[in-house]
Amino acid sequence: LPKILSQTAPAFCMGSCSFVVEKSKESTARVVVWREIGVQRSYTMESTLCGCDQGKYKGLQIGTRELEEMGAKFCVGLLRLKRMSSPLEYSLPSSLLDIENELMESSCKVT
């Protein structure tokens, strides 16, 4: 999922990701869900209200439109991850694929 987001979401920065389980993070939901329940892909996504220091939003304040864009890109990323991880056993209705294409091409773009 992080690799997909790094390719599609301008506000997402793979270089800022950390997948290390530090002692101070052992009680976080992400780590507890992974250790105790066995969820393989458990992540925490953090945001900023101050602004970005990289990418197309570098130096700009993050607003509602950028957060909505990230949410839409996240949903599309989940669809892509599902298709990539089990393409033979899971097929999406064509209407969802149309929505994915529409999100990627138009409504997610912030001008």
C-alpha positions in Angstrom: 0.0 0.0 0.0 2.7 2.6 0.8 4.4 1.9 -2.6 1.1 2.3 -4.4 0.5 5.6 -2.5 3.9 6.9 -3.3 3.2 6.4 -7.0 -0.3 8.0 -7.0 -0.7 10.5 -4.1 1.3 13.7 -4.4 1.1 14.4 -0.7 2.4 11.0 0.3 6.2 10.6 0.9 7.6 7.1 1.0 10.9 8.5 2.4 9.0 9.6 5.5 7.7 6.1 6.2 9.1 4.0 9.0 8.3 0.3 9.3 10.4 -0.3 12.3 8.6 -1.5 15.5 10.3 0.7 18.1 9.8 0.1 21.8 7.8 3.4 22.1 5.4 2.1 19.5 4.7 -1.3 20.9 1.3 -0.2 22.4 0.0 1.5 19.3 -2.9 -0.1 17.5 -0.8 -0.8 14.4 1.7 -3.0 16.3 -0.9 -4.6 18.6 -3.1 -5.6 15.7 -0.1 -7.0 13.9 1.3 -9.0 16.9 -1.8 -10.2 18.6 -4.2 -10.7 15.7 -1.7 -11.3 12.9 -2.8 -8.6 10.5 0.0 -8.5 8.0 -0.6 -5.0 6.6 -1.3 -2.8 9.6 -0.3 0.9 9.1 -0.7 4.3 10.7 -1.0 7.2 8.3 -0.1 10.6 9.8 -0.9 14.0 8.4 0.1 17.5 9.0 -1.8 20.7 9.4 1.3 22.8 8.8 2.3 22.0 5.3 4.6 19.8 3.1 8.3 19.9 2.8 8.4 17.9 -0.4 6.6 17.1 -3.7 4.1 19.3 -5.5 2.7 20.7 -2.2 6.2 21.8 -0.9 5.8 25.0 1.1 2.0 25.0 0.9 -0.5 24.8 3.7 -2.5 21.5 3.7 -6.2 22.2 3.4 -9.5 20.3 3.1 -9.0 19.7 -0.6 -5.6 18.1 -0.2 -6.9 15.9 2.6 -9.8 14.8 0.5 -7.5 14.1 -2.4 -5.3 11.9 -0.1 -8.5 10.1 1.1 -9.5 9.4 -2.5 -6.1 8.2 -3.5 -6.0 6.0 -0.4 -9.3 4.3 -1.4 -8.0 3.8 -5.0 -4.8 2.4 -3.5 -6.8 -0.2 -1.5 -8.6 -1.2 -4.7 -5.3 -1.6 -6.5 -3.8 -3.5 -3.6 -6.7 -6.0 -3.5 -6.5 -6.5 -7.3 -2.7 -7.1 -7.1 -2.8 -9.4 -4.1 -5.5 -11.7 -5.3 -6.4 -11.1 -9.0 -7.7 -14.6 -9.7 -10.0 -15.0 -6.8 -11.4 -11.5 -6.7 -12.9 -9.5 -9.4 -14.3 -6.0 -9.0 -17.5 -4.9 -10.6 -16.8 -2.8 -13.7 -18.6 0.2 -12.0 -15.9 0.2 -9.3 -13.1 0.2 -11.9 -14.8 3.1 -13.6 -14.8 5.0 -10.3 -11.1 4.2 -9.8 -10.3 5.6 -13.2 -12.4 8.7 -12.6 -10.8 9.3 -9.3 -7.3 9.0 -10.8 -8.0 11.2 -13.8 -10.2 14.0 -12.6 -11.7 14.5 -9.2 -8.6 13.9 -7.2 -6.6 16.6 -8.9 -6.2 19.7 -6.8 -5.6 22.9 -8.8 
